[in-house]
């Protein structure tokens, strides 16, 4: 599975049901990104950071169960439990649901990208599962090419 390849694509998430399983920092960041793009987000976790309370989401303070996969278009497995995240990925794959897994570079069907955009352009950057490298390239593009495009 070390040769898995991801097809780059832009998807309209407006009013799409998205599920985030987890309540920590990464789950919070992914939830905020989904909300920015119009998704309807449900978060499931027995414990969540207090910042979740300020978001326009459905919050279920409980443990994940398979029944939680009835409606989502996209699932984010964002717990700190690698085995649970893998189980969520397996269930999503069986149900043909797109899934992002924060504890793996390959065991998922969807990746988040570092996003750079203005009124005219939207650039998505993936470093094949290495978010720090993607953010570094995003900053380099933003500081060079993107600023030139913006000044014209």
RADA-V111365 format. One record per backbone hydrogen bond with DSSP energy under -1.0 kcal/mol. NH is the residue of the N-H (numbers start at 1). CO is the residue of the C=O. E is the energy in kcal/mol with one decimal. If there is no record, write none. Layout:
# RADA-V111365
NH|CO|E / NH|CO|E
This chain:
# RADA-V111365
4|1|-1.1 / 15|38|-2.8 / 16|13|-2.5 / 18|40|-3.0 / 19|74|-2.5 / 20|42|-2.8 / 21|76|-3.0 / 22|44|-1.9 / 28|24|-2.4 / 29|25|-2.4 / 30|26|-2.7 / 31|27|-2.4 / 32|28|-2.5 / 33|29|-2.0 / 34|30|-2.4 / 35|31|-2.4 / 36|32|-2.1 / 37|33|-1.1 / 38|35|-1.9 / 39|34|-2.2 / 40|16|-2.6 / 42|18|-2.6 / 43|58|-2.9 / 44|20|-2.6 / 45|60|-1.9 / 49|23|-2.1 / 52|49|-1.8 / 53|50|-1.4 / 54|51|-1.2 / 55|52|-1.8 / 57|55|-1.8 / 58|41|-2.5 / 60|43|-3.1 / 62|60|-1.8 / 68|65|-2.3 / 69|66|-2.2 / 70|67|-1.2 / 73|17|-3.4 / 74|17|-1.3 / 75|98|-2.2 / 76|19|-3.1 / 77|100|-3.5 / 78|21|-2.2 / 78|76|-1.2 / 85|81|-2.5 / 86|82|-2.2 / 87|83|-2.2 / 88|84|-2.5 / 89|85|-2.3 / 90|86|-2.6 / 91|87|-2.5 / 92|88|-2.6 / 93|89|-2.7 / 94|90|-2.1 / 95|91|-1.6 / 97|92|-2.7 / 98|73|-1.3 / 100|75|-2.7 / 102|77|-2.3 / 104|101|-1.2 / 108|106|-2.4 / 109|99|-2.7 / 110|99|-1.9 / 114|125|-2.8 / 116|123|-2.8 / 118|121|-2.4 / 123|116|-3.5 / 125|114|-2.6 / 134|130|-1.9 / 135|131|-2.5 / 136|132|-1.9 / 137|133|-2.2 / 138|134|-2.3 / 139|135|-2.2 / 140|136|-2.0 / 141|137|-2.8 / 142|138|-2.8 / 143|139|-2.4 / 146|141|-2.6 / 148|144|-1.5 / 149|145|-2.2 / 150|146|-2.5 / 151|147|-1.4
